[in-house]
Structures are given as C-alpha cells and as structure tokens.
Amino acid sequence: MKTEVREAAVVTVVVALCGALLGVLWWWLAPHVALVGAVLEDGGWVVLVKDTEGEQAVGVDGTFTLLALVFGAVSAVAVFLWRRRGGVPLVVALAVGGLLGSLLAWRVGVWLGPTSDVIAHAKQVGKGVTFSAPLRLGAKGALLAWSLAGLLVHVGLTALFGPRDPEPEQVPYGAPPA
C-alpha cells in the first residue's frame, strides 16, 4: 500500500505541474475579446466590447475545456501505460492532479494574458483604440474537464486492457467440491 500511495503522490504532482503547459497553450490559442475605450461627457472612461455579437468569450471557455479534455486523456493514457494494474490511489491521483492542474492553468493563463485593469489599459492605449480583454474563464465547470476525462479514460483502459482476475474453476453440477 505504501508503494501505491507513493506512486499516487508522484502522479498528482506531475499531472498538476502539467497545468502550467495547459495555461500557456490556453493563453496562446484562446480567441481574444476585443474591447475599446471611450470617454464620457464628465471625463470618466468606459470600456465597451467592440463586437457585441461576437462569440470570442465563449471560445475562451471552449478552448480551455477542449485543451483540458485532451490533457486529461493523455495523462490517463500515460498513467495507464506506466502502471497497468490501476488501483484506487492512482485514479484519485489523476482526479486530484487534474483539478490542481486546471487551477494552475487557469491562473497561468490569466497571469500571461492582458492586464485585468481594463480602465487603465484603455487610458494607456487611448480613446477609440482596440485592445484585448483579459483572459477570463466564465464557465468554472471547465475546471473539472481534465479530471473527468482522466478518470473516464483510465477506467476505460483498465477495464479493456487491465489485468484480469483468474476465472474460478468450473465444478460439474452435482459433483462434490474438491
């Protein structure tokens, strides 16, 4: 049992650290929501979405979710190939590591993206100039995509290709047990 717990700890840490790569990919691949700054009559600033009917904000969430699903499937295949026998600690490690990796990816993507102070950014670029909105994950349920994909793929691989219990010996009907 100690060995399984140690292996699970390693899986948790490695999977969670892969979240940094997911965050960089999300920042790089996610669509940019265009904003524009305007000056009000009283001298205050307002920031508006340039394309009000655009789907970029949904695309940001979708990009994160799809990348997390891929990372979950790849991490599950890697863990299965490393330890074919499966086990509860490895499955829990995949789930916890996937959640931690998603949280890390979310924070890395937000950190790499444009500043979250959009008013200051609008003042900096000037009135009427288009700039990118900060990365924002609106669908917080996307943080579970990595864990769910990892669990489903690992359980499926274990069910299909994992070690089998030996079949019980067949005793003819009516014969006394040996």
N, C-alpha and C positions, 0 to 999 in steps of 0.2 A: 504494500500500500504506500510506503514511503516513496518508492520509485515512481509510482503513478502520480502522486502529489507533486513531486519534484518536476516531472515532465510537464504536468499541467501548469505549473508556475512558469516554466520556460515558454510554453506555448502562449500563455497570457501575455507575457512581456513582449515576445517577438511580434505577435499579432497586433498588440496595442501600438508598438513603435511603427508598424507599417502605416498607421494612421497619418503620420507626417507626410508620407508619399501620397496618400489619398487627398490630403489637404492641398498639396501643391498641384496635383492634377485637377482638382476641382477649381482652384483659382485660375488655372491656365485654360481649362476647357469650358467653363461656365460662360453663358452669354452675359453681356454687360447691359445693365439697365441704364438708359441714357437719361440724365437729368439736365435741367437748365435753370439758371438763377435769374431772378427778376427783382427789380427794386420797386417797392411800394411807394405810394404818394407821400407817406410820412417818413420815408428814408429807410425803412426796415427792408430786410431781404426775405424773399420767399423762394423756395426751391420746388420746382414742378417736374413731373415726369414728362419727358419730351414726346414720347409715343404712348398716349394713354390707352390705346388698344393693343399694345404690344404684348407678347407672351414671354418676354425675357425673364420676368420674375419667376414664372412657373418653370421656365427652362433651367434656372439656377437650382431649384429644388430637384427637378428631374435629373439633372446632371449628377448631383450628389448621390441621389438614390441609385442610379444605374451604376455609377462607379463603386458604390458600397456593395451592391449585389455582386459585382464581379470580384471585388476583393474578398467577399465572404466565400464565394465558390472556390476561388484559388487557394485561400488559406485552408479551407476544409479539405481540398484535394491534397495539399502539401502535408497536412497533419495526418491524413489517412495513409499516404504513402510512407510517412515516417514511422507511424505506429498503426499497423493494420488491425490490431485487435480491438481498437476503440476503447471504450470504458467511460464511465460517468465523469471522472475528473477531466478527461480530455474534452468532452463535449461541453462541460461547464466552462472550461478554459477558453474554448472557442467563443462561447457566448459572451463571457466577461471581457475577453480581449477584443472582440468585435465592437462591443459597446464603448470600451475605453478608446479604441482606435477611431471610432466615429466621432467621439467627443474631441479627441485631439485633432482630427482632420477638420472639423468644424472651426475650431479655434485658430488653426494654422491658416485656413483659407480666409477667415475674417482678418487675421493679422496681416497677411500678404496683400489683401485687396486694398482698394482705396480707403481713405480715412472715413471714419464714421461721423465726423463733424461736417455735415454737408453744407451748413450755412457758411462756415469758414472757408470751405473749399470753393463754394460759389463766389464768395467775395474775392478769393485769390485768383480765380480764372477770369472773372469779370462778368458783367451783365450780358445775358444772351448767349454765352458760350456753353456748348455742350460738354458735360463731363460724366464719368461713370459713377453710379451709385455704389455704396459699399456692398460687399457680398453679404447676403442675409439668407438664412435658412428659415423659410416660413413654415414649412412642414416639419415639425420637430419629430414626427414619427419616422422620418427618413433616417434618424439616428439608429433605429433598430434594424435597418435593412441588412447591414453587414452580419449581425448576429443571427438573424433568421435565415439568411442564405447559407451561412456557415453550418448552422445546425441541420438544416434540411439536406444539404449536400453530403455532410459527413454521415448522418444517419442512413441516407440512401446508399452511399458507398459501402458502409458497414453491413447493411442488410444484403446487398448484392454480392459483395466480394470478401466479406469478413470471414473469419474462421467459424466453422460450424461445430456445434456440439455433436458428439458421436450419436448415431442412431441407436435406440435401445434394441436389444436383441429380441427377435420375434420368437415367442413361445407358441407352439401349436395349441389350438383350442382343446381344452380338456387335459392337457399334459401337466403333470405336477412341475412347479418351478424348480430349477436346478439348484 
